[in-house]
Every structure is written in C-alpha cells, then in structure tokens.
Amino acid sequence: MKYLFTLVLIVLIAQCSNNSAPLTRREEGAVVGGALGAGGGAVIGNQFGSTAGGAAIGAATGALSGAVVGEAQTDRQALVKSQEEILKRFFF
C-alpha cells in the first residue's frame, strides 16, 4: 500500500510539473491539501484498521478544503489590488 501511495504521488507531481501553464491558487491548494489530507488520513485510518480508506477520505477532504482556501486567497488578492488602484487614483 505504501508503494501504491508513493507511485500515485509521483505521478501527480509529474503531471503537475508537465503542464506548461502555471497552476492557479485554487489548483495549488487542491494539490497540497490533497497530499496533506491523504497523509493525515492514512495515519488516522491506520489506527482504525483502514489505511487506504483513511487516505482516500483525507485526500478528498484535503483537496476540497485546499481548493476553497486557494480560491479565497485569489478573491482576497483581487480585492487588495482593486483597493490599491483606487488609492493610487486619489493620492498619486
């Protein structure tokens, strides 16, 4: 099982690095959240007798959470940029 997880992680990283367009914050968040969730879920699932099930649930939860956080960062960045433009118009 450990080898399967490692193989999936290597394929995921290779697929992400093969893309010519940079990842958005949402995509970055989903990848990082999914990887961290899978690792944490595997550890917790191992304690309850289902490492693969824990990893799958953790990966799905982590990917979803990471995508939501990444999208929120994108929205926040857009808001800050628009506020900076308004301030530049009034003060510079």
BAMARLUM-594684 format. One line per field, with one value per residue (C-alpha): residue number from 0; x, y, z. Coordinates in nm, 3 decimals. Example, Ala and Ser with C-alpha at 12.3 -4.5 7.8 and 13.67 -1.06 7.14 Angstrom:
<sedrens>
n = [0:1]
east = [1.230:1.367]
north = [-0.450:-0.106]
up = [0.780:0.714]
</sedrens>
This chain:
<sedrens>
n = [0:1:2:3:4:5:6:7:8:9:10:11:12:13:14:15:16:17:18:19:20:21:22:23:24:25:26:27:28:29:30:31:32:33:34:35:36:37:38:39:40:41:42:43:44:45:46:47:48:49:50:51:52:53:54:55:56:57:58:59:60:61:62:63:64:65:66:67:68:69:70:71:72:73:74:75:76:77:78:79:80:81:82:83:84:85:86:87:88:89:90:91]
east = [0.000:0.287:0.429:0.096:0.062:0.417:0.351:0.031:0.211:0.496:0.252:0.060:0.376:0.496:0.161:0.163:0.518:0.447:0.183:0.315:0.064:0.122:-0.123:-0.383:-0.403:-0.710:-0.525:-0.219:-0.439:-0.615:-0.289:-0.125:-0.444:-0.499:-0.145:-0.153:-0.502:-0.402:-0.103:-0.300:-0.592:-0.359:-0.213:-0.554:-0.700:-0.416:-0.519:-0.869:-0.763:-0.824:-0.521:-0.647:-0.992:-0.846:-0.610:-0.894:-1.122:-0.834:-0.729:-1.081:-1.137:-0.793:-0.830:-1.170:-1.051:-0.734:-0.930:-1.164:-0.872:-0.690:-0.998:-1.041:-0.679:-0.743:-1.053:-0.864:-0.576:-0.819:-0.983:-0.649:-0.544:-0.865:-0.828:-0.470:-0.588:-0.848:-0.591:-0.350:-0.616:-0.691:-0.345:-0.096]
north = [0.000:0.234:0.179:0.250:0.579:0.676:0.589:0.795:1.089:1.070:1.057:1.353:1.560:1.465:1.557:1.895:1.974:1.872:2.140:2.449:2.687:2.779:2.648:2.880:2.927:2.703:2.423:2.464:2.450:2.139:1.956:2.050:1.990:1.655:1.539:1.651:1.510:1.176:1.155:1.251:1.030:0.732:0.778:0.810:0.532:0.302:0.342:0.222:-0.059:0.104:0.291:0.315:0.431:0.695:0.813:0.838:1.030:1.252:1.324:1.418:1.636:1.797:1.867:2.028:2.234:2.337:2.446:2.657:2.824:2.884:3.044:3.265:3.379:3.464:3.666:3.846:3.925:4.073:4.286:4.422:4.500:4.692:4.888:4.977:5.108:5.327:5.466:5.540:5.741:5.957:6.010:5.986]
up = [0.000:0.081:-0.266:-0.433:-0.245:-0.340:-0.704:-0.712:-0.552:-0.807:-1.098:-0.957:-0.918:-1.267:-1.416:-1.244:-1.349:-1.710:-1.755:-1.935:-1.773:-1.408:-1.151:-1.007:-0.632:-0.627:-0.805:-0.583:-0.275:-0.400:-0.470:-0.140:0.059:-0.110:-0.039:0.323:0.370:0.223:0.455:0.761:0.663:0.613:0.961:1.122:0.909:1.012:1.374:1.286:1.051:0.712:0.586:0.227:0.331:0.560:0.286:0.034:0.269:0.381:0.022:-0.084:0.222:0.193:-0.179:-0.131:0.164:-0.018:-0.324:-0.110:0.069:-0.261:-0.414:-0.108:-0.144:-0.509:-0.417:-0.141:-0.377:-0.632:-0.362:-0.241:-0.598:-0.667:-0.342:-0.433:-0.770:-0.601:-0.360:-0.645:-0.827:-0.526:-0.381:-0.668]
</sedrens>
